[in-house]
Structure formats: structure tokens, C-alpha cells
């Protein structure tokens, strides 16, 4: 995994980060991607001297043809028990 971490502290109460990511997996499921690009974002907002809100999210960019196949496989493998 390779990441470039770009962060900025805007004030003593707010900081943000952007993390472009490249991931290579040698072993994957059938018809899955070995190389995946993703973009992560995050931030920290200080509420008081002892409390801060911290959040992050990573969005993977996948090929739509492979994504459709993986979603179909997951939908077909759902077992409903009565």
C-alpha cells in the first residue's frame, strides 16, 4: 500500500487530511481487481480541552464491470431462513 498524506492544521481547533492511496493485492477473489486506487479524507474538530470530533472516510475507485460482478455474487449468496 502506498499513501501520500496531505494534512493541514487550519487553526488550533480544526485540521483536515487528504490521503490518496494505491493498493496492490497479490491474492484476490475471482474477477476482482489486484490494483485499487482510493481517496481518503479526514478531519479533527476540537470541541473542548478534553473532547474532539474525529472522522475519516475512504472511497475506493473500482472498475464498474468488476464491481457489478461482485455485487451479483453477494446478492446471489444471501440465505433467507424462516
Secondary structure, DSSP 8 states (H G I E B T S, - for coil): -EEEEEEEE-SSSEEEEEEEEEEE-SS--TT--SEEEEEEEEEEEE-SSS-EEEEEEEEEE--HHHHHHHHHHHHHT-----
